[in-house]
Amino acid sequence: MDIDAYLDRLGVARPAAPDLATLRHLQERHLAAVPFENLSSHLGEPVELTEDALFAKIVHRRRGGFCYELNGLFAALLRALGYDASLHAAQVFRPDGTLGPPLDHAAIVVALDAQDWLVDVGFGRFARHPLRLSAVDAQPDPDGEFLILDAPHGDVDILLDGKPQYRLERRPRPLADFIPMAWWQTTSPESHFTRSLTCSRPTSQGRVTLSGDKLIETVDGVRHEVHLPSPAAIRLAYRVYFGMTLTRLPVPPGGSPLTHDAPQPDTALT
């Protein structure tokens, strides 16, 4: 782990100690600097769940990723900085209230100050600060109010503004446990990652999302949507809002390529 290169990607100086204030700052900066995105599914790129591959993608190529990638690498950084951080599987609640499959999501649990803290930089809109898993009262956060409830088999349910988000396992898992589900999520026509295209991150006033040729900004609760008229405009949006310079654009689900560039690996400016 090249700690300094990763911290530079986040715009953070090397911390003095692995304490709660530092963990909170690292989570905020990771969410702001590294987007939640599923471009690999629409660029024909394999998702490799190894620390080296994730470091190359997220740090060197300055890309984002989805839960297994973002939380997988962030957990490795936290451990390198001295935190007791482990990956945990979760099942995501569907809109109808039913649970998705096991290992549907990966999140981080940090044992610190005799408490377990939930840290998640790979779920799209979610808590910007660590959540205390033993809390019985609702926990306020810039993105809403979070409640932790006991669930069967020792698991816990995470609710945002009263709506269940996912059910978290309490036992840790190695990153390799998520490889089969990551492959399914990025290749199956039944996966919502192959049926949608998104690149998103929180901002100081809300959130910015790029989905195909739609740029969506939410500012103080007000949504603004703009249609981007050309591949050049889409590339510019990726660069300006997410710091990514793509040599080719992802193919929208059910659509045709937005560019006629010859296929080649994407790169990003450092």
C-alpha positions in Angstrom: 0.0 0.0 0.0 1.5 3.3 -1.1 -0.2 5.3 1.7 1.0 8.7 0.5 -0.3 8.2 -3.0 -3.7 7.1 -1.8 -3.9 10.1 0.7 -2.9 12.4 -2.2 -5.8 11.0 -4.2 -8.1 12.0 -1.3 -6.4 15.4 -0.8 -5.5 14.4 2.8 -2.2 14.8 4.7 -0.9 11.7 6.5 -2.7 11.6 9.9 -1.0 11.7 13.2 -3.1 8.9 14.8 -5.8 6.5 13.9 -8.6 8.1 15.9 -12.3 8.8 15.4 -11.8 12.4 14.1 -9.3 11.2 11.5 -11.7 8.3 10.4 -14.5 10.8 10.0 -12.3 13.1 7.9 -11.0 10.3 5.7 -14.6 9.0 5.1 -15.8 12.5 4.1 -12.8 13.1 1.8 -13.1 9.6 0.2 -16.8 10.2 -0.6 -16.0 13.7 -2.1 -13.0 12.7 -4.1 -13.7 9.1 -5.4 -17.0 8.7 -7.2 -19.4 5.8 -6.9 -19.5 4.6 -10.6 -20.2 1.5 -12.6 -18.5 2.5 -15.9 -16.5 -0.8 -16.0 -19.7 -2.7 -16.8 -20.3 -0.5 -19.8 -16.7 -0.2 -21.0 -16.1 -4.0 -21.2 -13.6 -3.9 -18.4 -13.3 -6.7 -15.9 -13.5 -5.9 -12.2 -10.6 -7.4 -10.4 -11.0 -7.6 -6.6 -7.3 -7.6 -5.6 -5.6 -4.7 -3.8 -3.1 -4.1 -6.6 -5.8 -3.9 -9.3 -8.0 -1.7 -7.2 -5.1 0.6 -6.3 -4.2 0.9 -10.0 -7.8 1.8 -10.9 -8.8 4.1 -8.1 -5.4 5.8 -7.2 -3.3 5.7 -10.4 -6.0 6.0 -13.0 -8.2 8.2 -10.7 -11.4 6.3 -11.3 -14.1 5.3 -8.9 -16.0 2.1 -8.5 -18.8 0.3 -6.7 -19.1 -1.1 -3.3 -16.6 -4.1 -3.5 -14.0 -1.9 -5.1 -14.4 1.3 -3.0 -14.8 -0.3 0.4 -12.4 -3.1 -0.4 -9.5 -0.6 -1.1 -10.5 1.9 1.6 -10.5 -0.9 4.2 -6.9 -1.7 3.1 -5.9 1.9 3.6 -7.5 2.1 7.0 -5.6 -1.0 8.1 -2.3 0.4 6.7 -3.0 3.5 8.8 -3.4 1.5 12.0 -7.2 1.0 12.2 -8.8 -2.4 13.0 -10.9 -2.4 9.8 -12.7 -5.4 8.3 -15.1 -6.0 5.4 -18.7 -7.2 6.1 -21.3 -8.5 3.7 -24.8 -7.0 3.5 -28.1 -7.7 1.8 -29.6 -4.6 0.2 -33.3 -4.0 0.7 -35.3 -3.8 -2.5 -38.0 -1.2 -3.0 -40.7 -3.7 -2.1 -39.0 -4.4 1.2 -37.6 -7.8 0.4 -33.9 -8.5 0.8 -31.4 -9.0 -2.1 -29.0 -12.0 -2.3 -26.2 -12.6 0.3 -23.0 -10.6 -0.4 -25.1 -8.1 -2.4 -23.0 -5.3 -0.8 -19.7 -4.9 1.1 -19.2 -2.4 3.9 -16.5 -1.7 6.5 -16.6 -2.1 10.2 -13.9 -0.3 12.3 -13.3 -1.4 15.9 -12.3 1.8 17.7 -12.5 3.2 21.2 -14.3 0.0 22.4 -17.0 0.5 19.8 -17.8 -0.8 16.3 -18.3 1.8 13.6 -19.9 1.3 10.3 -18.0 3.1 7.5 -19.3 2.9 3.9 -17.9 4.8 0.9 -19.5 2.5 -1.7 -23.3 2.8 -1.5 -24.1 6.0 -3.3 -26.2 8.3 -1.1 -25.4 7.1 2.4 -23.8 8.4 5.7 -21.0 10.8 5.3 -19.7 10.0 8.8 -19.1 6.8 10.7 -22.1 5.3 12.3 -21.9 3.7 15.8 -23.4 0.2 15.5 -24.3 -0.1 19.1 -26.3 3.2 19.1 -30.0 2.8 20.1 -31.0 6.3 19.1 -31.1 7.8 15.6 -27.8 9.2 14.4 -28.0 12.5 12.5 -25.8 12.9 9.4 -25.6 15.5 6.6 -27.4 13.0 4.3 -30.2 12.1 6.7 -31.0 10.3 10.0 -29.7 6.8 10.5 -31.1 4.1 12.8 -29.5 0.8 13.6 -31.9 -2.0 14.5 -31.3 -5.6 15.6 -32.0 -8.2 12.9 -32.2 -12.0 12.9 -29.1 -14.1 13.3 -27.2 -11.3 15.0 -27.2 -9.1 12.0 -28.3 -5.4 12.0 -30.5 -3.4 9.7 -29.4 0.1 8.7 -32.3 2.6 8.1 -32.0 6.0 6.5 -34.9 8.4 7.3 -36.9 5.4 8.4 -36.4 3.4 5.2 -34.4 0.2 5.4 -31.2 0.3 3.3 -29.4 -3.0 4.0 -28.9 -5.8 6.5 -25.3 -6.1 7.7 -23.6 -9.3 8.8 -21.6 -9.0 12.0 -18.9 -11.5 11.0 -16.0 -10.2 8.9 -15.2 -11.6 5.4 -12.1 -11.4 3.2 -12.3 -9.4 -0.1 -12.1 -12.6 -2.1 -15.5 -13.8 -0.7 -17.1 -11.1 -2.9 -15.5 -12.1 -6.2 -18.4 -14.3 -7.5 -21.1 -11.7 -6.6 -19.0 -8.9 -8.1 -18.8 -10.9 -11.4 -22.5 -11.4 -11.4 -23.2 -7.7 -10.6 -21.1 -6.5 -13.5 -22.1 -9.1 -16.2 -25.6 -10.3 -15.6 -28.5 -8.7 -17.5 -30.5 -9.1 -14.3 -28.1 -6.8 -12.3 -29.1 -3.2 -11.9 -25.4 -2.3 -12.6 -25.7 -3.6 -16.1 -29.1 -2.0 -16.6 -28.1 1.5 -15.5 -25.1 3.8 -16.0 -24.1 6.2 -13.2 -21.2 8.2 -11.8 -22.0 10.1 -8.6 -20.5 11.8 -5.6 -21.7 14.1 -2.8 -21.0 17.8 -2.9 -21.0 20.4 -0.1 -24.5 21.4 -1.1 -26.0 18.1 -2.3 -24.9 15.6 -5.0 -23.8 15.5 -8.6 -24.6 12.5 -10.9 -23.8 11.8 -14.5 -25.9 9.2 -16.2 -25.3 8.7 -19.9 -25.9 12.2 -21.3 -27.8 13.5 -18.3 -26.0 15.6 -15.7 -28.1 15.9 -12.5 -27.1 18.3 -9.7 -29.0 18.5 -6.4 -28.3 21.8 -4.6 -30.0 22.4 -1.2 -32.6 19.8 -2.1 -33.4 21.3 -5.5 -32.8 19.0 -8.5 -31.4 20.4 -11.7 -31.1 18.2 -14.8 -29.2 19.1 -18.0 -28.9 17.2 -21.3 -25.4 17.0 -22.6 -25.6 17.4 -26.4 -22.3 15.7 -27.6 -19.6 13.2 -26.6 -17.3 16.2 -26.1 -19.7 17.7 -23.6 -20.0 14.3 -21.8 -16.2 13.9 -21.6 -15.9 17.5 -20.2 -18.5 16.7 -17.5 -16.6 13.6 -16.4 -13.4 15.6 -16.2 -14.8 18.7 -14.5 -17.1 17.0 -12.0 -15.3 13.7 -11.3 -11.7 14.3 -12.3 -11.7 11.6 -15.0 -10.4 11.9 -18.5 -11.8 9.0 -20.6 -10.4 8.0 -23.9 -13.8 6.4 -24.8 -17.2 6.7 -23.3 -19.3 3.9 -21.8 -22.1 2.5 -23.8 -25.5 3.3 -22.2 -27.7 0.2 -21.4 -29.6 -0.7 -24.6 -27.9 2.1 -26.5 -25.2 2.6 -29.0 -21.7 4.0 -28.2 -21.6 7.8 -27.7 -18.3 8.0 -29.5 -16.5 6.4 -32.4 -13.1 6.2 -30.8 -11.2 3.0 -31.3 -11.5 0.7 -28.2 -8.7 1.1 -25.8 -8.2 1.2 -22.0 -9.4 4.4 -20.4 -6.9 6.7 -18.7 -7.1 9.6 -16.4 -5.1 12.7 -15.8 -3.1 12.8 -12.5 
